């Protein structure tokens, strides 16, 4: 320790901990940029030298070398101000939001499928009330077959088909609620039956 006294009004700059946090934040951003598909990189308005460095880093396959190159990419990114990466941060934030929405969508479908498997008559009745166009006999058969597959540890063909039907119904319900899609115009099977 030194016995130096500092002027209270003198600006000492950022502290070491803050510098480290910012450096780790940039390293994390660099890693997220590396995970993006190459086609999305030009849309992020990144500086040209950073785009080139991302391309060079992608070519490296050895683990330690890639890690070292990623650290170099982060160092190059720190030379630019934070404003150079605002578009990239916004795009990555939107991706995280979309991932959360997709996960919630998938969990709703899985929960509905499990409910159909457990208390079939009640849940199936609710499903038919919401979607009267469903083939009742086919749905009952799928549920019965999915239960058999689960009990006998067979490949889950009916289980997956049931998930796909519920997924399509959920997506169609969201489109109807949004008013984006005219379901009758997009269902060729219904027109073929007429």
N, C-alpha and C positions, 0 to 999 in steps of 0.2 A: 504494500500500500504506500502511496505517496502522501506527502503532507501538503499537496497542492490545495489551494483554496480556489473555488470557482466563483465567478461573479454570478449573482442570482439572475441577472438580466441576460446573460450570455446564452445563446441557443446552442446546445450541445448536439443537436441532430437526433436522429432516431437511435434508439437503444439497440443493443445486440439482439435481444429477444424479438423485438419487432422486426428487425431485418431478417432474422431466421424464419419467422412466421410468414413473411412476404415471400421469401425464397421458396419455402415449402408449398405455399399456395400456387406459385408459378409452376413449380415442378408437377403439382397435381394437375394443373391446367394442361401442361404439356402432355402428360399421360393421357388425359381425356381426349386431347386432339389426336393423339396417335391411335386411339380406339375408333375414331370416326372413319367411315368409309372415305376413300380418297376422293370420290366425286363430290363430297360435301365441303372439302377444304377450301376450294376457290370461292365458295359462296359466303365465307366468313369474313371477308375483307381483311385478311392478315397481311402483314408486310411481306414483300417478295422474298427477302432473305429467310424469313421464318418458314414460308411455304417450301422453299428449296431444302431447308434443313429437315423439315418433316419428311420430305421425300427421301432424303439420304438416310434418315433414321429408320424408316420403314424397311429399307433394304438389308439392314443388319439383322442377322438371325441368332447369333450367339448371345446367350443370356447376359453375361457380364458386359460384353461390348455394347449391347443394346442399352443396358442400364447406364453405362458411362456416356453413351451418345445422347440419351434422354436428358441426362444432367447437363450436357453441353447445350442442348436445345433450350433448356430452361434458362441457362446463362445468357444465351443469345436473346431470349424473350425479355429478360430483365433489363437489357439495354434499351428496349423500347418502353415507352410509358404505358400505364394501365389503360389509357384511352385507346391504344392500338388493339386491345383485346376485348372491348366491350361487346362487339357483335358476336364474338365467339362465346363469351360467357352467357350472353342472352340465349343463343342457340342451344347451348348445353343445358341451360335452365329449363328451356321448353322441352328438351328431350327427357329430362328427369320428370317433368310434370306428365308428359305423355306416357312414360313408363309406369308411373303410379296409376294413371287412369286405366292403362291396359291391364295392370295387375288386378285392380279392383274389378274390372269387367270379367276377367278370368275367374276370380274368386266367387263372384256372383253366380256364374254359370256352374262352377263346381259344386257350390252349396245347393243349388237347385237340383242338380243331378243326384247328389247324395240324398236329398230329401225325397226325390222320386224313388230312389232305391229303398229307403227305409219305410216311409209311410206312403206307399204308392197310390192308394185310392184317393186320399185327401189331396195330395200334391198334384196328382194327375187330373183330378176334377178341376182344381184351380187353373191348371195349365190349359185344359180344354175350354174353360170359361174365357180365358184371355185370348186363346187362339183357336177358334172353332173350326178353322180350315184343316187342322191336323187330322191325320189318319189315326183314329182311335185304336184300331186293331193293331196297326203296325207299332204304335208307341207302347202298348201293353206287351206285345211280343218282345220288343227291344228291352224293356225293363226286366221282364222275366228272364230273357237270355243273359242279360248283364249280371243278374243275381247268380245265375248258374255258373257263369264264368268266374265270378268272384269266389264262390264257394269251392269250386273244384280247381282253382288256380290255373284256369285256362287262359290263353291269350285274349286280351280284352277287346275283341272286335265290336261287339254290341255296345260295350261301355263307351268306346270311342265314337261310335256312330251316334249314340245318344247325346254325347257332348257336342258333336258337330251340329245336330239338329237344334239343340238349345242355344248354341252360339249363333246360328243363323236367325233364330227367332228373336234373340236379344238384339242383334244388330239391326234386324228389320224393325223392331220396336223403337230403337233409338232413332233410326232414320225417319220413321213415321212421326215421332215426337218432334224431331227437328224440322220436319216438313221439307227435307231436302230431296227425298226420293219418292217417286210414285211407285208403290210396290207392284201394282197390277201391270205397269208397263215393263217391269224388270223381271217378271216371273214367267218364263217361256213355257213351263209345264202347264200352268193354268190355261194359257191360250191354246195349247195343243189339245187339252181335254174338251174345250168348247166346240 
